[in-house]
Amino acid sequence: MQPEKQQLSITVDETVPTAARMYDYYLGGKDNFAADRAAVAELDNVVPSTRALAVNNRRFLQRAVRVLAEDHGIKQFLDHGSGLPTQDNVHQVAQRTHPDAHVVYVDNDPVVLAHGRALLVEDERTTVIQADLRDTETIFAHPDTERLIDFSQPVAVLFNSVFHCIPDSETDGPMAVVRRVTERLVPGSYLVMCQLVSEDPAIRDSVTKFMDQATHGHWGRVRQEQDVAEWFEGMDILEPGLVEVSTWRPDGAAAPQQLTSEWIEFGGVARLR
């Protein structure tokens, strides 16, 4: 069952923080506003490890894409909740291995749409579309998706650090979204999924409340590792399994260290049978 379609904004409210722009600021980007930076400062008071967590999460995404392209021959990527462009984006990583790789970025933030399209104006193999990540029907039926992605062939679908932005729901919560997506994919496709988790109920509650208020309701919740594991049921999970993402096939010791472990980014990569 598809959720009721969300009315997406085409205007930017600089006074309301968004997860995408906060993430951009954590990564050293410039596409953020004073409200985003203020929210980051407040969040750091509660969970001071977040900046290192954001950097490590971005590096996990880059490694996962590289592994899927190099080791598994994947040439098609559908990136849900892609966020603002930064260095070594998905299409750049994939196209280093396969120059003909195709990438579709999906985000509901109009700032992401504007900056993404400006970046990709000369790349016919890559595009960004504006859609709610829960609206699977719109995403898969979008003319740009149909132009670039051949769903009769394996695809890598990315849900990198986005599911904590949507609430639980039988019709459009994370599990429902995963099921709708996997129904449309052929065996041999891959899913990359991770989200912010904590085993401390006080942290889960306080951060969830803060982010929900800061983003004016554009938030789900901080979950637990067992919640993430449920999304991968019935899939073949690649080694080293579901882990704190900085430990997923690390390139070396260069990753920044989290100051504390009050919450982590947890997930992995799996192949559809």
N, C-alpha and C positions, 0 to 999 in steps of 0.2 A: 504493500500500500504506500503510495506516495504521500508526503506531507502536503498540506496546503501551501501553495507557492508564496514566498515572502516577497513583499514589495521592496526592491532594492533601491537604495539612495543613489542619486547621481550627483549630489552635492556633498561638500566636505564641511563638517562641523568641527572647527579647530578646538573647541572647548571641551569636547568629549574624547577621552583617550580611546584608542583601539589597540587590540593585542598586536596587530601587524606593525603599527608605528612604534609601540613600546619595544617590540622585538628588534625593529630597525635601529632604535637608539642603543639598545644593548649591544648590537653588532657594530656600533660605530658609524651608523648611517646618518644621513642628513635630512631624510624625508620624514620628519616628525615635528611635533609642535610643543609649545610650552606645557600644555596639559598632559601630553604623553610623558615628558621628562619629569614632571611633578609626580605623576603616578608611579614612575619607576623609582623615584627617590623614596616614596612612601613604602612601596613594595620591598625595597631593600632593607628597610627597618625591620620587616617581619621575617623575610627570607633572604639573608645577605649573600647566599650562594648563587643567586639567579643570573648574574651577568656571566659567570663562568659556565653555568648550565646552558645558557643560550648559545654561547660560542661552541660548546661541545656538541650541542644538538645540531647546529648547522654543519659541523664537520662530519657527524654521523650521516646526515643526508648525503653529503658529497661522497663519502665512502660507499654507501649503499648503492648509489647510482653508478659509481665506477665499477663496483663488483658486478652488478647486474648487466652492465654493458660489456665489460671485458670477459667475464667468466661465463655468462649465461646468454650472451648474444642478443640482449634486449635492445630494440631500436625505437620503442614507442613508450612514452611516459606521459601519464595523466596526473598532474600535481594539484591536489585539492588544498585550498587554503595556502597558496604558495607564498603569500606575503610580498613585501617590497623587494625589488631586485637588489642584489648585492654582488660581491665577487664570487666567481665560480658558481654560477647558477646551474640548475639541472641541465639545461640545454647545452651549456658550455662543457660540463663534465662529460655528458653522453656523447657529444659530437667530437670530442677528442679521440674517442675510440671508433665511433661510427659517424663520419661526417654527414651521412644521410639520416641521422636520427631525428625523429619528430617528437615535439613536446607541446602539450597543451597545459597552460597554467590556468587555475581557477581561483578567483577570490571575489568576495563581495564588497571590498573596500574600493571606492572610486579613485582613491589616491594610487592604489596598486594598479588599477586599470590604466590610468593615465601614464604613469611612469613605465609600466611594463610595455605598453604599446609604443612609447617613444623609443625604448631600448631596442625593440624587436622590429622596427620599421623596415629594416633591410633583410630580415631573416624569414623567408617564406616557409621554413620548416617548423617554425615555432610561433605560438600565439598566446595571448592571454584573453580570457573571457570573464565577464562579470556574472557570477551566479552564487547562490547559497550552496555550500558544499553538501547540504542535505538533499538538494533538488537534482537527484540522479537523472531523472528523465530529461530535464532541460539541458544538463551538461552533456549527456551522451547524444542528444539529438541536435545539439548546436551545430550550425553549418561549419564552423571552424573545426570542431571536433570530428565531424564526419569527413571533412577534407583531409585531415592530418592523421587520424587514427583508424587503422584497419582492425576491427574487433574480431575478425576471423583469425587473426594472428595474436601471439602472446603480447601482452601489455604489462607494464609496471605501473601500478596505481599507488600514489603516494598520499598518505595521511600523516604528514610529519608534524607532530606537535600542534594538532588542531582540534582533536576531539574534546579536549578540556574546554573548548569554546562553545560547545553545544550541550544542552541539558539532556538528562535521561528521558526517553520516551519510547513507547512500544512502536510508534510509527516513524519517528525520525531521530531517535537517539543513535549513538555510535553503532550498536549492534545491528539495528535496522538498516543503517546506511551501508555497512559492510555487506550485509546479505543482498541488498539491492544491487550493489556493484558487482559482487562475485557472480551473481546470476547472469551477468552480461559478458563475462570473460571466459575465454577458452582455457582448458587445462594447459599448464605451462606458463600461465601468467603469474605475476608476483604482486604482493602487497607489502608496502613498507608502512609500518604503523608504530607510533609512540605517542605518549602523552605524559603530562606532569602527574606524578603520583607521590603519595606519602603514606606511611604506615602509622603516622601520628594523627589521631582524630582531631586534636586541637589545631594542628597546622592545616589539615584539610578544611576544617570549618572556617578558620580565620581568613585564609587566603581566598577561598571561594567567596566568602562574603565581601571581602575587599574588592576583588576583581569584578564581581557582579555590580557593586555600587559604582565603581570607577568607570566601567564601560556602559553604564545605564542598561544593564540587563543582557548585554551581548557576551554571555559567559555561561558555561555549564557547571563543572565542578572538578576539583582535584580528586582523583580517584585512587584506587589501590592497585597493586600489581596484579591481583587476581582478576580485577575487572578487565585489564588489558589482555590477559591470557585468554579470556573467553572469546575475544574477537578473532583469535587465531585458531579456534577449534576446527578440526577437519582439514587443516592445511599442513604442509610439510615445512617446518621451521628450519631455516638455515642455521648452521653453527655460527656463533656459540649459543644460540637460543635466544630467549627473551632476557634482556640484561639492561643495566644502566648503560645508556647509549655510548658513553665515552669508552666503554670496554668492548664495544662491538668492532672486532677486527681493527684495532688501533694501528695507526701508522708508526707510532713511536711514543716518546715521552713528552712531546711538545704540547699536549693538550693542557689548558689551564686547569688548575686544581680548584674544586669547589671548596669554599671555606668551611662549610658545614654540610650535613646531609639531611637537613630537615625536609627537603623534597628533592626528587630526582626526575630525570627524563627516562622513561622506561619503555622498552619495546624491542622490535626486531624486524626481520624480513622473512617472508614465507612464500612458498610456491603452491599454486592451486593444483590439485590432483585432477 
